[in-house]
Amino acid sequence: MSEVTIAVAADITEADEIRLLLAEAGIACVLQPAETALGGPVGDGPCRVLVEATAVEAAIDALRDADDDSGDDGLG
């Protein structure tokens, strides 16, 4: 299966928040550094949040629902 980037987080704290939201929706994700295409450990910089291609729609819906609940218009 292929993985698709659904978000780019500013740092590991934001990425962990996204990962928790997705986990609550039953969606597994992987974090990768945004500065390199090679992957590797995530540091303090920006990072990509990836999900399986088959889970993209559900992941986007989960993030939109969380955004709607927070009252923030950042994702949609």
C-alpha positions in Angstrom: 0.0 0.0 0.0 1.1 3.5 -0.6 1.0 6.3 2.0 -0.3 9.8 1.4 0.6 13.0 3.2 -2.6 14.5 4.7 -1.0 17.2 6.9 2.2 19.0 7.5 2.7 19.8 11.2 4.9 22.7 12.3 6.5 20.5 15.0 6.3 17.2 16.8 3.8 18.5 19.3 1.3 19.5 16.6 2.0 16.2 14.8 1.2 14.2 17.9 -2.1 16.1 18.3 -3.0 15.1 14.8 -1.9 11.5 15.4 -4.1 11.3 18.5 -7.1 12.7 16.6 -6.6 10.1 13.8 -6.1 7.3 16.4 -9.4 8.2 18.1 -11.0 7.8 14.6 -9.3 4.4 14.2 -6.9 5.6 11.6 -3.2 4.7 11.8 -0.6 7.2 10.6 3.1 7.6 10.2 5.2 10.7 10.9 8.1 11.7 8.8 10.4 14.8 8.7 9.1 17.3 6.2 12.6 18.5 5.2 13.7 15.2 3.6 12.1 12.7 1.3 14.1 9.8 2.8 12.1 9.5 6.0 13.9 8.8 9.3 13.3 9.9 12.8 11.2 13.0 13.4 13.0 15.8 15.2 11.9 19.2 16.4 11.1 20.6 12.9 8.1 20.3 10.6 6.9 16.8 9.8 4.4 15.2 7.5 1.5 13.1 8.7 0.9 10.1 6.3 -1.9 7.6 6.1 -2.6 4.7 3.8 -4.1 5.8 0.5 -7.3 3.9 1.3 -7.7 6.0 4.5 -7.3 9.5 3.1 -11.0 10.4 2.9 -11.7 9.1 6.4 -8.6 10.9 7.8 -9.6 14.2 6.2 -13.1 13.9 7.6 -11.7 13.2 11.1 -9.5 16.2 10.9 -12.4 18.4 9.6 -14.7 17.1 12.4 -12.0 18.0 15.0 -11.6 21.4 13.4 -15.3 22.0 13.5 -15.5 21.0 17.1 -12.7 23.5 18.0 -14.3 26.4 16.2 -11.1 27.1 14.3 -11.2 27.5 10.5 -7.6 26.4 10.0 -8.4 23.2 8.0 -11.3 23.9 6.0 
